[in-house]
Every structure is written in structure tokens, then in C-alpha cells.
Amino acid sequence: MKFDAGTLKYDAQGLIPAIAQEAATGDVLMFAWMNAEAVARTLASGQVTYWSRSRQAFWAKGESSGHVQRLVEMRIDCDRDCLLLLVEQAGPACHTNRHACFYTAVRGGAEVEILAPEA
């Protein structure tokens, strides 16, 4: 069956959640939003492109930092309303210069930083 981005279930703003996971390690790197055009750009170029809600613009991950995400595989969840992007990540994924955006854990009722910024 040929993929059609129009069959995905987007929210009222035309967006779908996208979770980036490092293909080699299984580490969950980040969460962002995509629209149908971002999905199409990602599939066409192999470089993951998201939609920035704050800037109302596309952003190809790493275009300014060099920390590019190359798409290995795009997966669609059972309800077709969320994407899992298996990626090869060059450098840190988080804008805080950490490997992943999920660098704070809640342990014993306290927040604990579990990933330091990369040097």
C-alpha cells in the first residue's frame, strides 16, 4: 500500500505529534510537531523537518546547529495520530546541548537531572 500523508489524523491546527528515537540505541531523543508538508519534506529529503508552532515555520533539525537528524524509518501508531521517527542523530538532540530533551527524572518526589550538557 502506498503511503498517503493525508490519511494521518492531524489535530485542529493540522499537526501531528512526532517522537524522535535514536535508531541504534532506542533512546527517546525529543518530541516535536509535524504537519503534512513537514512529513513530505522529511520523506523526500531524509532530513527530519518539523513545524515550529512558536515561529510558525518549518525547521529542519540541525540546520543551524549541525546536529542533524537523518530519518531511518517513520512509523505510524495504530490510531494514525502519532509518529515515531527512528533517526540517526548527529550531536545532541536537545537545544540545551544534551543528548536528549528528556534529561529530568522524577525520583522519590524530587526532580533529578540525569543528563548533563555535552562538552
C-alpha positions in Angstrom: 0.0 0.0 0.0 1.4 3.4 -1.0 1.8 5.9 1.9 -0.5 8.9 1.8 0.2 11.6 4.5 -3.4 12.8 4.1 -4.6 9.6 5.8 -2.8 10.6 9.1 -5.0 12.1 11.8 -3.9 15.7 12.4 -5.2 17.9 15.2 -7.3 21.0 14.7 -4.2 23.0 13.8 -3.2 20.4 11.2 -0.4 19.0 13.4 0.6 15.5 14.4 2.9 14.6 17.3 6.3 13.2 16.3 8.7 11.4 18.7 12.3 11.1 17.6 14.1 7.9 18.8 17.7 7.1 18.1 17.6 4.0 15.8 20.9 2.5 17.1 20.2 2.8 20.8 16.5 3.1 21.3 17.0 6.4 23.2 14.0 8.7 23.1 15.5 12.0 22.0 12.7 14.5 21.6 9.2 15.4 20.8 8.0 17.9 18.3 5.2 18.6 15.8 4.8 17.9 12.1 2.2 18.9 9.6 1.6 17.2 6.2 4.2 19.3 4.5 6.9 18.5 7.2 6.1 14.8 6.7 6.5 15.1 3.0 9.8 17.1 3.3 11.2 14.6 5.7 10.3 11.6 3.4 11.7 13.4 0.3 15.0 14.6 1.8 15.7 12.1 4.5 16.5 15.0 6.9 13.8 15.3 9.6 11.8 18.5 9.3 9.4 19.7 12.0 6.8 22.5 12.2 7.6 25.2 14.9 4.4 26.4 16.5 6.1 29.4 18.1 7.8 30.6 14.9 5.0 29.3 12.5 7.7 27.9 10.2 9.4 24.7 9.2 12.7 23.8 10.8 15.0 21.1 9.5 16.5 19.7 12.6 20.2 20.8 12.8 20.1 23.4 10.1 21.7 25.9 12.3 23.5 23.7 14.9 24.7 21.0 12.6 23.0 18.4 14.9 21.0 16.8 12.0 18.5 14.0 12.3 18.6 11.6 9.4 15.5 9.6 9.0 16.0 5.8 9.2 12.3 4.9 9.4 9.0 6.6 10.0 6.4 4.6 11.9 2.7 5.3 12.4 0.8 4.4 15.5 -2.4 2.3 15.5 -4.7 5.3 15.6 -2.7 7.1 12.9 -2.4 10.2 15.1 1.2 10.0 16.3 4.5 9.3 14.5 7.7 7.6 15.7 10.8 8.7 13.8 13.7 6.4 14.0 16.7 8.6 13.4 20.5 8.8 13.2 21.3 11.8 15.4 24.5 13.8 14.8 25.4 15.6 18.0 23.0 16.4 20.8 19.3 16.4 20.0 18.3 19.0 22.6 18.7 22.7 22.2 20.3 22.6 25.8 23.2 20.7 24.2 22.1 17.4 25.9 21.8 14.1 24.1 18.1 14.1 24.6 15.4 16.5 25.7 14.2 14.2 28.5 17.0 14.9 30.9 15.0 15.4 34.1 13.6 12.4 36.0 11.2 12.5 39.0 12.7 10.2 41.6 11.4 9.9 45.2 9.3 13.0 44.7 12.2 15.1 43.5 13.4 16.3 40.1 16.8 14.9 39.2 18.9 15.9 36.3 20.0 12.7 34.6 21.8 14.0 31.5 24.4 16.8 31.6 25.1 19.0 28.6 27.6 17.7 26.2 31.0 19.3 26.1 
